Amino acid sequence: MTTGPWRPIGIDSYTSAVSDLRCAIQVKEDLSLQADITFDVRGQKDGIKATYRVIDPDEKKSLVEGEVTLADGRGKASFKSKVGEHKLWYPVGYGAQPLYTLEVTLKEDKEVSMTIDIRY
């Protein structure tokens, strides 16, 4: 029987780190969308700016990007997209399942990302 770590391990240190990253997407009847991004920050929280961007799955370009200043250790951003600027996710057999990547970066620190889809 073997015990102990079987994968490489490492120690990360930070002054600030993104936690609890969320993206709520509402697709309207005309197929435009409204998205709200929220996240919390651990560690140093004063005077920090964060950048965010949503990356298109096929073309690897930014659908939207921006910068937000944190308030009380929480970041909030919103964006809208018109019909044709984004691709909808469909169930298997009904169409494509494009998955976008949402990235949030504090200063020049390591980025945090999550995969999102746009469903009607």
Summary of the structure (lengths in Angstrom):
residues: 120
radius of gyration: 17.3
end to end distance: 50.6
largest distance: 60.1
contacts: 287
relative contact order: 0.25
helix: 0%
strand: 49%
